[in-house]
Amino acid sequence: MPPASTPPDHPPRAAKAWGGVFREPTDQRVERFTESVSFDRRLADDDIDGSIAHTRMLAATGLVSVSEADAITQALEEIRADIRAGRFEFTVSREDIHLHIEAALTARLGDTGRKLHTARSRNDQVATDLRLHCRRAIDRLDAGLAEVQRAFVGFAEREDGVVIPGYTHLRRAQPVLAAHQLLCWCERLQRDRDRLADCRRRTNVLPLGSGALAGTSLPIDREHVRVSLGFDAVAANSIDAASDRDFACELAFVVALAGVHLSQWAEEWILWSTEEFGFLRLPETFCTGSSIMPQKINPDVLELVRGKSARTIGNLQALLVLLKGLPTAYNRDLQEDKQPLFDSIDTLEAVVGIAAPLIAGTRFDRERVRSGLERGHLDATSLMEALIADGVPQRTAHETVGHLVREALSHGIALGELSDVQCTRHHPGWHPGLRSALGAARAVERMRSAGSTAPASVAEQVAAWRDRLGPSS
């Protein structure tokens, strides 16, 4: 559910769930300042799921009757339907989504509805809801990243056999298969997915039953709730459980790092699609134009992918700074954890949703790549390794090829265009067989190490990714 603007207050003023000790009503300015329902309303499904599991546990332990639990469960599902249909009324006087749902339940069921909060604090309730929300978000993000990986694998398959320049320091370095370069992104995104899975493991711990901080004297069954909600474990320390937000920071970090990876990809493709590089043809349906320059086809989507990563990095910092000064147990500061976390999740979901189809619609300009492939002496390392295979020490071979590159540069030609006489002048042991190492395509074909750009290795990588990722969901 998308966040909304601050809802208006509606008279009559709502009674506070915590108001018994107070003699004076809350100042409306305080209500507006402290409300969170404008953004935590997206936790409605999680709150209802947690409340239903809690209710069933209360019935199983005899703290409410089975008929009361049935009535509460039915009413909660009706409230869920009203929220989804847009029929539910929100007000700042009820602070958050949790009190909204409880108030609606009590309006329907009276004292039976008031029993829902038995053996529960909003502290452990909120912590549970947020974990449920993050768990679902992790699963969605993982699926989205997998789709981006599939798009890269599909692109690699389409560009089978295409050789492109590989770069270090943004200077031409060695030739690589285009597929090898594309699969590089699969590796980085897989690490992001692995981190999501690890984060999910620590997120999937149940805090409910910890109360405000000390637990409860009532005979609850936390294991019952754990099984109902699909958590892996029950939090061991009630003080820690109600206020722990490590999982939120961890998710924000994983999202930020995935955003950085996708920003790096976007930057590379922005460069590669310029006239200066000319390697890629982006789909026009994923580009925009200029209001003043009619010829412009701008990579705005890629630029926004790059730009939005800044938000995920900033949100991570906001969460860390939020937590750094807090003592143990719950503090109201923790209300501020949701907006940056929600924004990071939304941002990465939007990025992966646009990245996969953009990748699927992009093509290499094969002729442009081919025509400039021999520039930059990409085969120099290949020649050096051929000399090493002939018994020349590595440092000597490196220096020799450096001299040959300088000779070629002075004549404005490629290494392969040097004559045998010129080559022999710099390496007395020169023989025509060394020419098999020259040329970008030959340099690629000579590779043999595992994980390299060797055609056989890349084919294995493509097949492995296809098996690992399976078909699109």
C-alpha positions in Angstrom: 0.0 0.0 0.0 1.6 3.3 -1.0 2.3 5.9 1.7 -0.3 8.7 2.0 -0.2 12.3 3.1 -1.0 13.1 6.7 -4.7 12.2 7.2 -7.0 14.9 8.7 -8.5 14.6 12.1 -12.2 13.8 12.3 -14.3 14.8 15.2 -15.3 13.4 17.6 -11.7 13.0 18.9 -10.7 9.4 19.3 -10.0 8.1 22.8 -6.4 7.1 23.3 -5.5 3.5 23.9 -3.0 4.7 26.4 -5.0 7.6 27.9 -6.2 6.2 31.2 -3.6 8.0 33.3 -4.0 11.4 31.5 -6.3 14.2 32.8 -5.9 16.4 29.8 -6.4 15.7 26.1 -3.5 15.5 23.7 -2.7 18.8 22.0 -3.7 18.6 18.3 -0.2 19.9 17.4 1.3 16.9 19.2 -1.1 14.5 17.4 0.0 15.9 14.0 3.7 15.8 15.0 3.6 12.2 16.4 1.3 10.5 13.9 2.8 7.8 11.6 -0.3 6.4 10.0 0.5 8.5 6.9 3.3 6.1 6.1 2.9 3.0 8.3 -0.5 2.3 6.9 1.3 0.1 4.4 1.9 -2.3 7.3 -1.9 -3.1 7.5 -1.7 -6.6 6.0 1.3 -7.4 8.3 -0.5 -6.1 11.3 -3.6 -8.1 10.6 -1.6 -11.2 9.9 0.2 -10.8 13.1 -3.0 -10.1 15.0 -4.7 -13.1 13.7 -1.8 -15.4 14.7 -1.8 -13.7 18.1 -5.5 -14.3 18.5 -5.3 -17.9 17.6 -2.5 -18.3 20.2 -4.6 -16.6 22.9 -7.4 -19.1 22.1 -5.0 -22.0 22.3 -3.8 -20.9 25.7 -7.3 -20.1 27.0 -6.8 -16.4 27.3 -9.7 -15.9 25.0 -12.4 -18.3 24.0 -12.4 -20.0 20.6 -15.6 -18.2 19.7 -14.0 -14.8 20.6 -11.0 -15.7 18.5 -13.2 -16.6 15.5 -15.1 -13.3 15.9 -11.8 -11.3 16.1 -10.4 -13.1 13.1 -13.5 -12.5 11.0 -13.6 -8.8 12.0 -9.9 -8.4 11.2 -10.5 -9.8 7.7 -13.4 -7.4 7.2 -11.1 -4.5 8.2 -8.5 -5.8 5.8 -11.1 -5.8 3.0 -12.2 -2.2 3.9 -8.6 -0.9 3.9 -7.9 -2.6 0.5 -11.1 -1.2 -1.0 -10.3 2.4 0.2 -13.3 2.4 2.6 -11.3 2.8 5.8 -11.1 6.2 7.5 -7.8 7.3 8.8 -7.2 10.1 11.4 -4.1 11.5 13.1 -5.7 11.2 16.5 -5.2 7.4 16.3 -1.5 7.8 15.6 -0.6 4.7 13.7 -2.0 1.8 11.7 -2.0 -0.5 14.7 -4.3 1.7 16.8 -6.5 2.3 13.8 -7.1 -1.5 13.3 -7.6 -2.0 17.0 -10.1 0.8 17.2 -12.0 -0.5 14.2 -12.1 -3.9 15.8 -13.4 -2.6 19.1 -16.0 -0.6 17.2 -17.3 -3.8 15.7 -16.9 -6.2 18.7 -16.8 -4.1 21.8 -15.1 -5.8 24.8 -14.2 -8.8 22.6 -12.2 -6.6 20.4 -10.5 -5.1 23.4 -9.1 -8.5 24.3 -6.9 -8.7 21.1 -4.1 -6.7 22.8 -3.8 -9.2 25.6 -0.1 -10.0 26.3 1.0 -7.7 23.6 2.7 -4.3 23.5 2.8 -2.0 20.5 6.6 -2.3 20.9 6.7 -6.0 20.0 3.7 -5.6 17.7 5.5 -3.0 15.5 8.7 -5.0 15.5 6.8 -8.1 14.3 4.9 -6.2 11.6 8.1 -4.6 10.3 9.8 -8.0 10.1 6.9 -9.5 8.2 7.0 -6.5 5.9 10.7 -6.8 5.3 10.5 -10.5 4.7 7.9 -10.0 2.0 10.0 -7.2 0.5 13.1 -9.4 0.5 11.3 -12.0 -1.5 10.1 -9.5 -4.0 13.5 -7.9 -4.4 15.1 -11.2 -4.9 12.7 -12.1 -7.6 13.2 -8.8 -9.3 17.0 -9.1 -9.2 16.7 -12.6 -10.7 14.7 -11.1 -13.6 17.5 -8.7 -14.2 20.0 -11.6 -14.2 17.9 -13.5 -16.7 17.9 -10.4 -19.0 21.7 -10.2 -18.9 21.9 -14.0 -19.7 19.5 -13.5 -22.6 21.6 -10.6 -23.9 24.7 -12.7 -23.5 23.1 -15.5 -25.6 22.1 -13.1 -28.3 25.6 -11.7 -28.6 27.3 -15.1 -28.8 30.8 -14.8 -30.3 30.9 -10.9 -30.3 34.3 -9.6 -29.1 34.5 -6.2 -27.5 37.3 -4.2 -25.9 37.7 -4.7 -22.1 38.7 -1.7 -20.1 40.7 -0.9 -16.9 41.1 2.7 -15.8 38.6 3.4 -18.6 41.4 2.6 -21.1 41.4 -0.3 -23.6 43.0 -3.3 -21.9 42.3 -6.7 -23.3 39.6 -8.1 -25.7 36.7 -10.0 -24.1 33.6 -11.7 -25.3 30.6 -9.4 -24.9 28.8 -12.3 -23.2 31.6 -12.4 -20.6 31.2 -8.7 -19.8 27.4 -9.1 -19.5 27.7 -12.0 -17.2 29.9 -9.9 -14.9 26.7 -8.2 -13.7 25.0 -11.6 -13.0 27.8 -12.3 -10.5 27.4 -9.0 -8.7 23.6 -9.3 -8.5 23.9 -12.8 -7.3 26.0 -11.6 -4.4 23.2 -9.1 -3.7 20.7 -11.9 -3.7 22.9 -14.0 -1.4 23.1 -11.1 1.0 19.3 -10.8 0.8 18.9 -14.4 1.7 21.3 -14.0 4.6 19.4 -10.9 5.7 16.1 -12.8 5.5 17.5 -15.4 7.9 18.2 -12.8 10.6 14.9 -10.9 9.8 12.9 -14.1 10.2 13.0 -14.1 14.1 9.8 -13.5 16.0 9.8 -10.7 18.6 6.0 -10.9 19.4 5.6 -12.0 23.0 8.4 -9.8 24.3 5.9 -7.2 25.4 7.1 -3.7 25.9 10.5 -5.0 27.1 10.1 -7.5 29.9 7.8 -10.1 28.5 4.5 -11.0 30.2 3.3 -13.0 33.2 0.4 -14.4 31.1 0.6 -18.0 29.9 1.3 -17.3 26.2 2.8 -19.7 23.7 5.3 -17.9 21.5 6.1 -21.1 19.6 2.5 -21.2 18.5 2.8 -17.8 16.9 6.2 -18.6 15.4 4.8 -21.5 13.5 1.6 -19.6 12.4 3.6 -16.7 11.0 6.4 -18.9 9.5 9.3 -17.5 11.5 12.4 -19.6 11.9 13.0 -18.8 15.6 11.7 -16.9 18.6 13.7 -13.9 19.8 15.7 -15.0 22.9 15.9 -11.7 24.8 12.8 -9.5 25.3 14.7 -6.3 25.8 16.6 -6.7 22.6 13.7 -8.1 20.6 11.3 -5.1 21.0 13.8 -2.6 19.8 16.2 -4.4 17.5 16.4 -2.8 14.1 19.6 -4.5 12.9 17.6 -6.3 10.3 16.3 -3.1 8.9 19.8 -1.6 8.6 21.0 -4.8 7.1 18.3 -4.7 4.5 18.9 -1.1 3.8 22.6 -1.9 3.3 21.9 -4.7 0.9 19.5 -2.5 -1.1 22.1 0.3 -1.2 24.8 -2.0 -2.4 22.5 -3.5 -5.1 21.7 0.1 -6.0 25.4 0.8 -6.4 25.9 -2.2 -8.6 23.0 -1.1 -10.8 24.4 2.4 -10.9 27.7 1.1 -12.1 26.0 -0.8 -14.8 24.0 2.2 -15.8 27.1 4.4 -16.0 28.9 1.9 -18.2 26.0 1.7 -20.6 25.5 5.4 -20.7 29.1 5.6 -21.8 28.8 2.7 -24.3 25.8 4.2 -25.9 27.5 7.6 -26.6 28.6 8.5 -30.1 32.1 8.4 -28.8 31.9 4.7 -27.9 29.0 3.6 -30.1 28.9 0.1 -28.7 25.3 -0.1 -27.7 21.9 0.8 -29.2 19.4 1.4 -26.5 15.8 0.8 -27.2 14.1 4.2 -28.0 11.1 3.2 -25.9 13.4 3.5 -22.9 14.9 6.8 -23.9 13.7 10.4 -23.9 14.4 13.5 -25.9 15.2 17.2 -25.5 12.7 20.0 -25.6 15.1 22.2 -27.5 17.5 19.9 -29.4 15.5 17.8 -31.9 18.2 15.3 -32.5 18.7 14.2 -28.9 18.0 10.6 -27.8 18.9 10.7 -24.1 19.5 7.7 -21.8 17.3 9.2 -19.0 16.2 5.8 -17.6 19.9 4.8 -17.1 20.7 8.2 -15.6 17.8 7.8 -13.1 19.0 4.3 -12.2 22.3 5.9 -11.5 20.7 8.8 -9.6 18.3 6.8 -7.5 21.2 4.8 -5.9 22.0 8.0 -4.0 18.6 7.8 -2.2 19.3 4.2 -1.1 22.8 5.2 0.2 21.3 8.2 2.1 18.5 6.1 3.6 21.1 3.6 5.0 23.0 6.5 6.6 19.7 7.9 8.1 18.9 4.6 9.7 22.4 4.2 11.2 22.4 7.7 12.6 18.9 7.1 14.0 20.1 4.2 16.0 23.5 5.3 17.1 22.4 7.2 20.3 19.6 5.0 21.5 19.7 3.2 24.8 18.3 -0.3 25.1 14.6 -1.1 24.7 12.1 0.9 22.8 12.3 4.6 22.1 9.9 6.7 20.0 12.8 7.6 17.7 12.3 4.2 16.2 9.1 5.5 14.5 11.5 7.2 12.1 12.9 3.9 10.8 10.1 3.2 8.4 10.2 6.0 5.9 13.8 5.6 4.8 13.5 1.8 4.8 10.2 1.9 2.8 11.8 4.4 0.3 14.8 2.2 -0.2 12.7 -0.8 -0.9 10.4 1.1 -3.3 13.4 2.6 -5.1 15.1 -0.7 -5.7 11.9 -2.3 -6.8 11.3 0.5 -9.3 14.9 0.2 -10.6 14.9 -3.6 -11.1 11.4 -3.4 -12.7 12.7 -1.0 -15.4 16.2 -2.6 -15.8 15.1 -6.0 -17.1 13.1 -4.8 -20.1 15.7 -2.2 -20.9 18.4 -4.8 -21.0 16.2 -7.1 -23.1 15.7 -4.4 -25.7 19.4 -3.3 -26.1 21.7 -4.5 -28.8 25.4 -4.2 -29.6 26.3 -2.3 -32.8 28.4 -5.1 -34.0 29.8 -3.3 -37.1 30.9 -0.3 -35.0 32.5 -2.6 -32.4 34.2 -4.7 -35.1 35.6 -1.7 -37.0 37.4 -0.3 -34.0 38.3 -3.5 -32.3 42.0 -3.5 -33.3 42.6 -0.1 -31.9 44.5 0.2 -28.6 46.7 -2.9 -29.0 44.4 -5.1 -27.1 46.5 -8.1 -28.1 49.6 -6.9 -26.3 49.1 -9.1 -23.2 48.3 -12.1 -25.5 51.7 -11.6 -27.3 53.5 -11.2 -23.9 52.1 -14.6 -22.7 53.1 -16.2 -26.0 56.7 -15.0 -25.4 56.4 -16.4 -21.8 55.3 -19.8 -23.3 58.4 -19.6 -25.4 60.5 -19.4 -22.3 61.0 -15.7 -22.0 60.9 -14.4 -18.4 57.7 -12.5 -17.6 59.4 -9.2 -16.9 61.5 -9.5 -20.0 58.5 -10.4 -22.1 56.6 -7.4 -20.7 59.4 -5.0 -21.6 59.8 -6.5 -25.1 56.1 -6.1 -25.9 56.2 -2.6 -24.5 58.9 -1.8 -27.0 56.9 -3.4 -29.8 53.8 -1.3 -28.9 55.9 1.8 -29.0 57.2 0.8 -32.4 53.6 0.3 -33.6 52.4 3.6 -32.1 55.2 5.5 -33.9 53.9 4.2 -37.2 50.2 4.4 -36.3 49.7 0.7 -36.9 48.5 -2.4 -35.0 51.0 -4.9 -33.5 50.0 -7.5 -36.2 51.1 -5.0 -38.9 54.7 -4.9 -37.7 57.0 -6.7 -40.0 59.1 -9.7 -38.9 62.2 -7.5 -39.3 60.8 -4.9 -37.0 59.8 -7.5 -34.4 63.2 -9.2 -34.5 64.9 -5.9 -33.8 63.2 -5.9 -30.4 63.2 -9.7 -29.8 65.9 -11.7 -31.5 64.0 -14.9 -30.9 61.0 -13.7 -32.9 59.4 -16.3 -35.2 56.2 -16.3 -37.3 54.4 -18.6 -35.0 54.1 -15.8 -32.4 51.7 -14.1 -34.8 49.0 -16.6 -33.7 48.7 -14.5 -30.5 48.0 -11.3 -32.4 44.6 -9.9 -33.2 41.7 -9.3 -30.7 39.7 -12.4 -31.7 42.8 -14.7 -31.5 43.7 -13.3 -28.1 40.2 -14.3 -26.8 40.5 -17.7 -28.3 43.8 -18.4 -26.7 42.4 -17.9 -23.2 42.2 -21.1 -21.2 41.9 -20.4 -17.4 38.6 -21.2 -15.6 36.3 -18.2 -15.3 38.1 -16.4 -18.2 36.7 -15.0 -21.4 37.6 -18.1 -23.3 34.7 -19.1 -25.5 34.4 -22.5 -23.9 34.4 -21.0 -20.4 31.8 -18.3 -21.3 29.6 -21.0 -22.8 29.8 -22.9 -19.6 29.0 -19.8 -17.6 25.9 -19.1 -19.8 24.7 -22.6 -19.4 25.3 -22.5 -15.6 23.3 -19.3 -15.2 20.5 -20.7 -17.3 20.3 -23.8 -15.1 20.6 -21.7 -11.9 18.0 -19.1 -12.8 15.4 -21.2 -14.6 12.6 -19.6 -16.6 11.1 -16.2 -15.8 8.6 -16.2 -13.1 
